């Protein structure tokens, strides 16, 4: 029995004359994600993208798993392909659901007859196919309002598709349709969630991580790589830039007022991340900051940080509380990794009494007492790049 995957567009249907651009990008992303499984052919029609495996050896189970994490897809389902012959459809349908129907008590049949030349109308298809299912599975009952299983038969131009319940897709916009952003990736809970949320809005990502050995360990660095891998399962290929930050942090500790440690650190991170972003075509910086969560995330502190950024700073978590963020982290499987006890550089040299209402001119004055240019240049020169996904 030949199987395919049916993909339903969501928000893309609203894009008017630009819709094909978004659909083509989504298809390109799907093709890249499935490339190591084998060749596939795509067909676009009526807000649906059909994925045809070119070989029986194609791993459809793995393909469906990956497609569930690709942005731009509202819903998707496996489907059996049948000729446009109702006797064949009646033969294939009960056989196709033999492995799944025993977990159901109720069902209904829906029909979508795109080819109006098909001899049976939709109500007739539903009635007769429902009778066939009841004959083969007498324990089932029909429930047209809240069925456990909805069997949909789509009569297209050249063939018919038989599918069960649709699975909810990742939604959002195809990655790459909104440009590119650089996410400041720590080892905590928030930044991977922020990366996921901006990729969901179509941003291609690169990631910047600041390491401070020996204050941070190789385990902490590996933790960030693993978090980036989990984000890449949704965002696609991500270049991770690992910046050595020890000398800069030690200088902040030794030569800057303690109350401004964290703000000056964040400003220098923005400076370095902005340089990396510019070199690699990113036009926004992304952070996991949430308003008021810590001292460096008050309104005034964020204003001081933004002053050092060459690009817009996107903060998708800004109005969320921690429970909301944790819920998403669990959903995308980053939470358990994020809470591993390996410190990142943001927890190094934390001031005892940070200034929660800093004045920009005072922060800038304190930062300007040190010439950072050589240290920043050296850090950029020694930055490592890891390609993930």
Beta strands, then each sheet from edge to edge (+ up, - down):
strand 1: 3-9
strand 2: 40-45
strand 3: 48-53
strand 4: 73-82
strand 5: 106-113
strand 6: 141-142
strand 7: 149-155
strand 8: 160-163
strand 9: 167-171
strand 10: 180-184
strand 11: 204-211
strand 12: 238-244
strand 13: 284-286
strand 14: 312-314
strand 15: 384-388
sheet 1: 2+ 3- 1+ 4- 8+ 7- 5- 6-
sheet 2: 2+ 3- 1+ 4- 9+
sheet 3: 14+ 13+ 10+ 11+ 12+ 15-
end
